[in-house]
Amino acid sequence: MSVILNVSQVEKYFGGSGSVNRALDNISFTVEKGEFLGIMGPSGSGKSTLLNCVAGIVSVSTGHIFIGSRDITLLKQPGMSAFRRKHLGLLFQDLNLLETLNAYENIALSLSMQMCAPNEIHRRILAIAQMMGIEDLLSRYPWQLSGGQKQCVTRARALVSRLRSSSRTNRPAPLDSASSGMLMRTLETINQHTHNTIMMV
């Protein structure tokens, strides 16, 4: 197995003189290709901070984070934004769908930002829509979708690129058992057919 994520002695501090909060304290772990990793803990324990550091949204105070062979803690903006756009798929707690775009266009957004060819965008969207069972939702706008349908479109948007990493920050919303099973089967299918994929929950 090859290591595709290496978090080494990461610490993160917030605050200034006299009032410092240590959100992460000497965190180290690795993720190997094909591995599923769950991050658990009570509210305020640093889960979101850790995932935001892995995604390059929050800079570490000390330590290093390697995605593949790249130490992302050394990247500056806009290099980090470009790396994130190319190598990371993020599922946020907020659904963040654009109301003026239909489901197809929302899913296509990340591919368009990567300058993918239109026929390649179409192929990937149809493939992920079939995996997620949302083919009949692609022409609908967010206001025409239920909460569960919006979640499916958001997940499809994060996964459509089959990129190096797909990080799920916390749990976007409570899922019933059928939806949870479908999501895990979809992630597992993508994980099996993708090089260097990291699933973080």
N, C-alpha and C positions, 0 to 999 in steps of 0.2 A: 504494500500500500504506500502511496506517495502522500506526503503532507502538503495540503494546499492552503491551510491557515495555521499560522504560528503566532500566538499571542505570548509575548515574553516579558515578564516582570513589569506589567503595566500598572501604573498608578495614575489617579486623576484627582486633583484637588480643586475645590471651588472656594471662593472667598478671598479676603485679603488679610492684612496683619491683624492679629488678635481674634480673628474669626475664620478659621480654615476648616472646611468640611472635606474629609477624605472619602470620596465616593467609591474609588477603587483602590484596593490595597494589595499590591504585589500579585496581580493576577497572571497566571501562566497556564496555557493549555494548547493543544494542537488538534486539528481536524484533518482526518485523512480522506482521500477520494472515496466517495460512495457512503460516507458516514453521515448519520443523522445525529444531531446534538441538541439536547434540550437544556435551556438555562432557566433555572427555577429559583425562586426566593420571594420573601415578603416584599410588600410595597416599600420603596425607598432603599432597597438593598443594592442598587446599582445596575440592575439588568439593562435598563434602557441606556444608561450611560455607557456601559460596556459595548452594546450593539452600535451605538452612535460613534464610538471610537473605532470599532471595526469597519464601519461604513465611511470613516473619514469625515463625518459631520462635526465631531468634537475631537479636538487634538488632545493627545495624552500629555500628562505632566512629565512622566518618565516611562521608559520602557520602549518596546518595539512591537509592531504588528506587521507580519509578512503575509501577503496574499500571493501565493506562488513564491517567486523569488524576489518580489518587489516589496521593499520596506515602505509602507504607505505613510509612516510617521515622518518620513523625510520629504514628502511631497508638499508643495505649497500651492495655494490657489493661483491661477485656475487649473493647474496640473491635477490637483485632487479631484476637481469637478469633472474633468475629462476622464480620469481613471474610473471614477464612480459611474459615470454615464456608460462607459464601455464594458465594465467588468462586474457591476453590482446591480441586482434587482431588489428593490426595497418594497416591503408591504408595511404601511404605516397604520397606526391606530385609527387615524382619520382616513376616510376613503379617498379624499382628494381627487375626485373625478371632476372634470371640467364640464359645467352644465351646458355650455354652448356646443359641445361635441357629442356625437352619438357614441355608442359603445365601441364600434369599430374604430372610430377616430381616436377615442381615448386610448385604446390598446395600441394603436399605431404610433402614438406620440413618441415613445422612447425610441422606436425604430427610425422614425423620421429624423430625430435629433442625431442619430448615428449615420445619417445619409444613406440608409439602405435603399436599394432600388425598389420602385413601386411594386413590381411583380414579386419580389422577395418578401416585401411587407405583407402583401396579400396572402402569399403561401403560408407564412408563419402565423398570421392571424387565424386563417381557416384551420390550421393544425391545432393551435391552442384552444380555439373555440370548440372544436370537436372533442378534445381531451376534457374540457371543463363542462361540456354539455350545454353551451350557451349559443349555439349557431343561430337560433331564432331571436336572439336579443341584440344582435349586432347593429341593427338599424335604429334601435331605440335610444332615446336620450335619458340621462340620469333621472329626470323627473318622471319618466315612464317606467322606472324599474323599482322593484321592491328592495328592501334593505338587503336581503339575502342575495338578490340578483346583482346589486351594486358590489357586494363583496366578491362575487365570482368575477365580475369584470375587472375589479381592482387587482385580483390575484392573477388574472390572465395578462394584464398589462405588465405586472412585475416579472412574470415568467416567460413572456413571449420571446424574448431575445435568447433564451437558453444560455444565459451569460455565465461567467465564472462563478458568481456567488448570488444566492438569493436569500436575503435576510428578512425575517419576519419579526418586526419589533413589537414585542408583547403579543397579545391576541387581538386582532382587529375588532372582533365582536364575538359574543357567544355563538357557538355553532351547535346545531343539533347533530345527533350521531351520524345521520346519513350524509350531511354536508361535511362533517369532519372526516368521515371515511373517504368521501370523494376527493377532498383536498389532499389527503395523505397519499392516496393512490396516484393522483396526478403528479405530486411532487416526486414520488418514487419512480414513476415512469420517466419523468424528465431527468431525474438523477441518473437513471440507468443509461440514458442516451446522450448525456452531456459530459464533456471533459471538464474536470476540476470544478465541480459544483459543490457549494456549501449550503446546507439548509440549517438555519439557526432559528430556534423557537424560544 
